[in-house]
Amino acid sequence: MERFIVAITGASGAIYGARLIQAIGAAGGEVAVVVSHAALAILRDEVGWELASDGAARAVQIATACGVAAERITCYRNGDGYAPIASGSYRWQAMVVAPCSMASLAAIAHGLADNLIRRAADVTLKEGRRLIVVPRESPLSLIHLENLAAVARAGAHIIPPIPHFYTHPQTVEEVVAQTVARVLDHLGLAHDLTPRWHGQEG
């Protein structure tokens, strides 16, 4: 079974992380979930998830909310430096930070591995695995752009949540699905979240 890490940090757009967990679980993947302290409040306010502090209970909550088997979800505290995902000897295919706050982006860009999310991202890069960052900020300052360039040079994939309109999305869920679909494509996971562009006549 393929393993993935999904980190949700303290920026608006926690729905992206939530839907990504759901989609990876539905595709048969195993998901290690890390939620920053700031993201706990955002998940509550934007998604309606009031998460337990205990990791096992939190995993059951997320699995139930996402409609996936509980054994596919493992939750770690962001302060847990002994979690397996803090070590490169533990194997996972890819990590996604969705949404990625500018504080988390800055830390990842400069190797500041002072919590589990940042450490796991640092390990993902140093081990040559795929790191996907879904940045959530607007407008972007020069500092933000330079940090995005730094993580891109280090090998990360940058997938900002920018909707396309040629599919005529009608709901927020459809707009969210567009970005989740792009992330799944970069993870190599099959999905049917959005129609694909096949060109047009004329």
Backbone hydrogen bonds in HBPLUS format (Angstrom, degrees):
<---DONOR---> <-ACCEPTOR-->    atom                        ^
c    i                          cat <-CA-CA->   ^        H-A-AA   ^      H-
h    n   atom  resd res      DA  || num        DHA   H-A  angle D-A-AA Bond
n    s   type  num  typ     dist DA aas  dist angle  dist       angle   num
A0030-GLU N   A0002-GLU O   2.82 MM  28  6.06 168.9  1.83 166.9 170.2     1
A0093-GLN N   A0003-ARG O   2.81 MM  90  5.71 159.2  1.85 149.1 153.1     2
A0004-PHE N   A0030-GLU O   2.83 MM  26  6.16 150.0  1.92 160.6 170.5     3
A0032-ALA N   A0004-PHE O   2.81 MM  28  6.20 164.2  1.83 159.6 164.8     4
A0005-ILE N   A0094-ALA O   3.02 MM  89  6.47 154.1  2.09 146.4 154.4     5
A0096-VAL N   A0005-ILE O   2.82 MM  91  6.18 157.0  1.87 153.1 159.6     6
A0006-VAL N   A0032-ALA O   2.87 MM  26  6.21 162.3  1.90 161.0 165.2     7
A0034-VAL N   A0006-VAL O   3.12 MM  28  6.54 156.8  2.18 149.1 152.9     8
A0007-ALA N   A0096-VAL O   2.84 MM  89  6.21 167.6  1.86 163.0 167.1     9
A0098-ALA N   A0007-ALA O   2.85 MM  91  6.18 147.4  1.96 169.0 179.3    10
A0008-ILE N   A0034-VAL O   2.94 MM  26  6.42 157.8  1.99 159.0 166.3    11
A0036-SER N   A0008-ILE O   3.00 MM  28  6.36 169.8  2.01 170.2 171.6    12
A0009-THR N   A0099-PRO O   3.30 MM  90  5.95 158.8  2.35 157.2 161.5    13
A0011-ALA N   A0009-THR O   2.87 MM   2  5.94 138.4  2.04 109.3  96.5    14
A0016-TYR N   A0013-GLY O   2.96 MM   3  5.80 156.9  2.02 123.7 128.4    15
A0018-ALA N   A0014-ALA O   3.07 MM   4  6.40 164.1  2.09 154.7 159.5    16
A0019-ARG N   A0015-ILE O   2.88 MM   4  5.98 168.3  1.90 150.7 153.5    17
A0020-LEU N   A0016-TYR O   2.98 MM   4  6.03 144.0  2.11 139.6 149.9    18
A0021-ILE N   A0017-GLY O   3.00 MM   4  6.24 158.7  2.05 151.7 155.9    19
A0022-GLN N   A0018-ALA O   3.16 MM   4  6.44 163.3  2.19 146.8 151.2    20
A0023-ALA N   A0019-ARG O   2.92 MM   4  6.10 156.7  1.97 143.2 149.3    21
A0024-ILE N   A0020-LEU O   2.89 MM   4  6.07 164.7  1.91 156.3 159.6    22
A0025-GLY N   A0021-ILE O   2.98 MM   4  6.09 165.0  2.00 151.5 156.2    23
A0026-ALA N   A0022-GLN O   2.93 MM   4  6.11 153.7  2.00 144.1 151.9    24
A0027-ALA N   A0023-ALA O   2.98 MM   4  6.16 136.4  2.18 137.7 149.1    25
A0027-ALA N   A0024-ILE O   3.12 MM   3  5.02 125.9  2.43  91.9 106.2    26
A0029-GLY N   A0024-ILE O   2.91 MM   5  5.28 155.4  1.97 157.7 149.5    27
A0028-GLY N   A0025-GLY O   3.07 MM   3  5.18 159.0  2.11 104.9 110.8    28
A0031-VAL N   A0072-ARG O   2.70 MM  41  5.99 168.4  1.71 178.2 176.4    29
A0074-THR N   A0031-VAL O   2.95 MM  43  6.33 153.0  2.02 161.2 163.4    30
A0033-VAL N   A0074-THR O   2.72 MM  41  6.06 165.7  1.74 163.9 169.1    31
A0076-TYR N   A0033-VAL O   3.00 MM  43  6.34 158.9  2.05 167.6 170.2    32
A0040-LEU N   A0036-SER O   3.22 MM   4  6.55 131.8  2.46 145.0 156.4    33
A0040-LEU N   A0037-HIS O   3.23 MM   3  5.46 141.1  2.39 100.6 110.9    34
A0043-LEU N   A0039-ALA O   2.81 MM   4  5.94 161.1  1.84 154.7 158.6    35
A0044-ARG N   A0040-LEU O   3.12 MM   4  6.34 151.2  2.21 139.2 147.0    36
A0045-ASP N   A0041-ALA O   2.93 MM   4  6.17 161.2  1.96 148.2 153.0    37
A0046-GLU N   A0042-ILE O   2.76 MM   4  5.71 164.5  1.78 154.7 159.0    38
A0047-VAL N   A0043-LEU O   2.93 MM   4  5.05 144.7  2.06 122.6 133.4    39
A0048-GLY N   A0043-LEU O   2.88 MM   5  6.21 124.7  2.19 147.7 160.5    40
A0049-TRP N   A0043-LEU O   3.19 MM   6  5.49 156.9  2.24 124.0 121.0    41
A0048-GLY N   A0044-ARG O   3.21 MM   4  4.47 129.1  2.48 100.6 112.8    42
A0058-ARG N   A0054-ASP O   2.87 MM   4  6.01 154.7  1.94 151.9 160.1    43
A0059-ALA N   A0055-GLY O   2.94 MM   4  6.12 151.5  2.02 144.6 151.7    44
A0060-VAL N   A0056-ALA O   3.17 MM   4  6.47 154.5  2.24 145.1 151.0    45
A0061-GLN N   A0057-ALA O   3.01 MM   4  6.29 159.3  2.05 148.5 154.2    46
A0062-ILE N   A0058-ARG O   2.95 MM   4  6.20 165.3  1.97 154.8 157.7    47
A0063-ALA N   A0059-ALA O   2.90 MM   4  6.02 164.5  1.93 149.1 154.0    48
A0064-THR N   A0060-VAL O   2.90 MM   4  6.00 161.2  1.93 149.6 154.8    49
A0065-ALA N   A0061-GLN O   2.91 MM   4  6.12 162.8  1.94 150.0 155.0    50
A0066-CYS N   A0062-ILE O   2.87 MM   4  5.99 147.0  1.98 147.2 156.3    51
A0067-GLY N   A0063-ALA O   2.84 MM   4  5.80 117.4  2.24 138.0 153.0    52
A0068-VAL N   A0063-ALA O   3.02 MM   5  5.10 157.7  2.07 143.0 147.1    53
A0067-GLY N   A0064-THR O   3.27 MM   3  5.08 145.1  2.40  93.9 103.8    54
A0072-ARG N   A0069-ALA O   2.97 MM   3  5.64 162.9  2.00 120.2 125.8    55
A0073-ILE N   A0070-ALA O   3.15 MM   3  5.61 165.6  2.17 115.7 120.1    56
A0080-ASP N   A0077-ARG O   3.07 MM   3  5.26 166.6  2.09 113.7 115.7    57
A0116-LEU N   A0078-ASN O   2.69 MM  38  4.81 174.7  1.70 151.9 150.7    58
A0083-ALA N   A0080-ASP O   3.39 MM   3  5.66 168.9  2.41 109.3 111.0    59
A0086-ALA N   A0083-ALA O   2.98 MM   3  5.60 163.0  2.01 122.4 126.1    60
A0087-SER N   A0084-PRO O   3.11 MM   3  5.80 164.9  2.13 122.3 124.6    61
A0090-TYR N   A0087-SER O   3.25 MM   3  5.75 159.6  2.29 110.5 116.1    62
A0095-MET N   A0130-ARG O   2.91 MM  35  6.39 155.6  1.97 160.0 168.1    63
A0132-ILE N   A0095-MET O   2.82 MM  37  6.21 160.7  1.86 157.9 164.6    64
A0097-VAL N   A0132-ILE O   2.88 MM  35  6.33 159.0  1.92 164.0 170.6    65
A0134-VAL N   A0097-VAL O   2.94 MM  37  6.07 160.7  1.98 170.1 165.1    66
A0100-CYS N   A0134-VAL O   2.79 MM  34  5.45 151.3  1.87 142.0 139.5    67
A0136-ARG N   A0100-CYS O   3.29 MM  36  6.00 156.2  2.35 147.2 143.1    68
A0105-LEU N   A0101-SER O   2.91 MM   4  6.15 158.2  1.96 146.7 153.8    69
A0106-ALA N   A0102-MET O   2.93 MM   4  6.01 159.4  1.97 139.3 144.4    70
A0107-ALA N   A0103-ALA O   3.06 MM   4  6.31 159.1  2.11 146.4 151.8    71
A0108-ILE N   A0104-SER O   2.92 MM   4  6.14 165.9  1.94 154.7 158.3    72
A0109-ALA N   A0105-LEU O   2.85 MM   4  6.00 161.1  1.88 153.4 159.2    73
A0110-HIS N   A0106-ALA O   3.17 MM   4  6.30 136.5  2.36 140.0 149.7    74
A0110-HIS N   A0107-ALA O   3.24 MM   3  5.32 133.3  2.47  96.4 108.3    75
A0112-LEU N   A0107-ALA O   2.84 MM   5  4.71 157.9  1.88 145.5 144.3    76
A0111-GLY N   A0108-ILE O   3.35 MM   3  5.19 172.9  2.36 103.7 105.4    77
A0119-ARG N   A0115-ASN O   2.86 MM   4  5.97 155.6  1.92 152.9 161.0    78
A0120-ALA N   A0116-LEU O   2.79 MM   4  5.84 167.3  1.81 151.5 155.1    79
A0121-ALA N   A0117-ILE O   3.00 MM   4  6.21 154.9  2.06 145.3 152.5    80
A0122-ASP N   A0118-ARG O   2.94 MM   4  6.07 155.0  2.00 141.0 148.2    81
A0123-VAL N   A0119-ARG O   2.82 MM   4  6.10 157.7  1.87 153.9 159.9    82
A0124-THR N   A0120-ALA O   2.84 MM   4  6.00 157.2  1.89 145.0 151.8    83
A0125-LEU N   A0121-ALA O   3.05 MM   4  6.31 158.4  2.10 149.4 153.7    84
A0126-LYS N   A0122-ASP O   2.96 MM   4  6.20 166.9  1.98 149.8 153.9    85
A0127-GLU N   A0123-VAL O   2.88 MM   4  5.91 147.3  1.99 151.8 158.9    86
A0129-ARG N   A0124-THR O   2.87 MM   5  5.09 152.4  1.94 168.2 165.3    87
A0128-GLY N   A0125-LEU O   3.03 MM   3  5.17 158.9  2.07 106.4 112.7    88
A0157-HIS N   A0131-LEU O   2.77 MM  26  6.18 163.3  1.80 161.8 167.3    89
A0133-VAL N   A0157-HIS O   2.87 MM  24  6.23 164.1  1.90 169.0 174.2    90
A0159-ILE N   A0133-VAL O   2.91 MM  26  6.10 169.2  1.92 160.1 163.8    91
A0145-LEU N   A0141-SER O   2.97 MM   4  6.31 164.5  2.00 154.3 158.4    92
A0146-GLU N   A0142-LEU O   2.86 MM   4  6.03 157.5  1.91 150.3 156.3    93
A0147-ASN N   A0143-ILE O   2.95 MM   4  6.18 153.9  2.01 149.2 156.5    94
A0148-LEU N   A0144-HIS O   2.89 MM   4  6.18 155.2  1.95 151.4 158.5    95
A0149-ALA N   A0145-LEU O   2.90 MM   4  6.14 155.7  1.96 145.3 152.2    96
A0150-ALA N   A0146-GLU O   2.89 MM   4  6.10 147.5  1.99 140.5 149.6    97
A0151-VAL N   A0147-ASN O   3.06 MM   4  6.37 161.2  2.10 151.6 154.5    98
A0152-ALA N   A0148-LEU O   2.97 MM   4  6.14 150.7  2.06 144.9 153.8    99
A0153-ARG N   A0149-ALA O   2.87 MM   4  6.08 155.4  1.93 147.3 153.6   100
A0154-ALA N   A0150-ALA O   3.07 MM   4  6.31 138.5  2.25 137.0 148.4   101
A0156-ALA N   A0151-VAL O   2.88 MM   5  5.46 158.6  1.93 155.4 148.2   102
A0155-GLY N   A0152-ALA O   3.00 MM   3  5.13 153.5  2.07 102.1 110.6   103
A0162-ILE N   A0160-PRO O   2.80 MM   2  5.66 128.4  2.07 113.7  97.5   104
A0168-HIS N   A0165-PHE O   3.03 MM   3  5.06 158.9  2.07 104.6 110.9   105
A0175-VAL N   A0171-THR O   3.22 MM   4  6.59 151.7  2.30 143.6 151.0   106
A0175-VAL N   A0172-VAL O   3.07 MM   3  5.08 116.2  2.49  96.1 111.7   107
A0176-VAL N   A0172-VAL O   2.87 MM   4  6.17 162.4  1.90 159.0 163.9   108
A0177-ALA N   A0173-GLU O   2.89 MM   4  6.03 155.5  1.95 143.5 150.7   109
A0178-GLN N   A0174-GLU O   3.27 MM   4  6.50 137.4  2.47 136.8 145.7   110
A0178-GLN N   A0175-VAL O   3.21 MM   3  5.36 133.3  2.44  98.1 109.8   111
A0180-VAL N   A0176-VAL O   3.09 MM   4  6.38 170.3  2.10 157.8 160.8   112
A0181-ALA N   A0177-ALA O   2.81 MM   4  5.83 154.1  1.88 144.9 151.9   113
A0182-ARG N   A0178-GLN O   3.16 MM   4  6.46 149.8  2.25 140.5 147.8   114
A0183-VAL N   A0179-THR O   3.02 MM   4  6.37 156.3  2.08 152.7 159.1   115
A0184-LEU N   A0180-VAL O   2.90 MM   4  6.19 163.4  1.93 153.4 157.8   116
A0185-ASP N   A0181-ALA O   2.94 MM   4  6.19 151.8  2.02 146.2 153.8   117
A0186-HIS N   A0182-ARG O   3.18 MM   4  6.48 152.2  2.27 142.2 148.6   118
A0186-HIS N   A0183-VAL O   3.01 MM   3  5.16 116.5  2.43  98.6 113.8   119
A0187-LEU N   A0183-VAL O   2.95 MM   4  6.29 125.7  2.25 141.6 157.5   120
A0187-LEU N   A0184-LEU O   3.08 MM   3  4.88 134.7  2.29  92.1 105.3   121
A0188-GLY N   A0184-LEU O   3.01 MM   4  6.16 114.5  2.45 138.3 154.1   122
A0189-LEU N   A0184-LEU O   2.99 MM   5  5.25 167.2  2.01 152.0 150.5   123
A0188-GLY N   A0185-ASP O   3.13 MM   3  5.11 149.3  2.23  96.9 106.2   124
